Amino acid sequence: MEFFDLIEKRYSMRGFEDKEVEQEKLDKILKAAQLAPTGVNFQPFKVVVIDAKKYKDELNAIYSPDWFTQAPIVLCVVASKDDAWTRKYDNWNIAEIDATIVMTHMILAAEDVGLNTCFIGAFKPDEAREFLDLGDEWEPVLFTPLGYGNAEPRDTPRKSIDELVIYK
Ligand SMILES: Cc1cc2nc3c(=O)[nH]c(=O)nc-3n(C[C@H](O)[C@H](O)[C@H](O)COP(=O)(O)O)c2cc1C
């Protein structure tokens, strides 16, 4: 799909069909994660592919809306601050930004192959860490359901370009 059509078409999907995701589509989405740029190319992330049917109760304990577990797959990007680049001037660590770029790559790739997603940041972090069981180093940054959506978009108007852009 042409890039601008894709970003105009994408919206946060909050309802999914009970329909499997083809492996080749998932592979393409994971390739998009691999191709994501990260600070100094440190790649301080992992993508966890979660079977939403198998772990429905555990996932809904992390984030409760029904639609979170309607799709067959939930993806989570976890990041390691230990592995990520830190800006020397103020010790600012870039791990969460790297992870967010990775998730954005996957979300746009999903749209490109006809699948739908929704960034999820409002999950319970302690429950997520316990469920993922990857050790203290790996911080869960974002989740998304991944599947065939069946919900309408919410009304999410954007601010005007004038409000958002500063020429200096
Ligand atoms: C980093 C991030 C975290 C988000 N977390 C949640 C969330 O926890 N739950 C939710 O329903 N939507 C979440 N959203 C979706 C936003 O509400 C949504 O992107 C925004 O309202 C614009 O709507 P659109 O995605 O349909 O264009 C998140 C979006 C981003 C970018």
The ligand as an ORCA input file, in Angstrom:
! r2SCAN-3c Opt
* xyz 0 1
  C       2.002      5.042     22.911
  C       0.520      4.820     22.818
  C      -0.149      4.148     23.821
  C      -1.512      3.893     23.717
  N      -2.156      3.168     24.694
  C      -3.465      2.861     24.533
  C      -4.127      2.038     25.493
  O      -3.561      1.613     26.473
  N      -5.436      1.708     25.263
  C      -6.112      2.152     24.145
  O      -7.295      1.792     23.978
  N      -5.496      2.933     23.224
  C      -4.204      3.292     23.385
  N      -3.567      4.060     22.454
  C      -4.307      4.468     21.243
  C      -4.588      5.972     21.199
  O      -5.646      6.292     22.058
  C      -4.904      6.328     19.747
  O      -3.787      6.048     18.943
  C      -5.292      7.798     19.576
  O      -6.498      8.065     20.258
  C      -5.473      8.155     18.100
  O      -6.429      7.307     17.502
  P      -6.111      6.367     16.270
  O      -4.979      5.444     16.671
  O      -7.386      5.612     16.027
  O      -5.708      7.213     15.114
  C      -2.217      4.350     22.569
  C      -1.526      5.022     21.557
  C      -0.192      5.247     21.659
  C       0.516      5.953     20.521
*
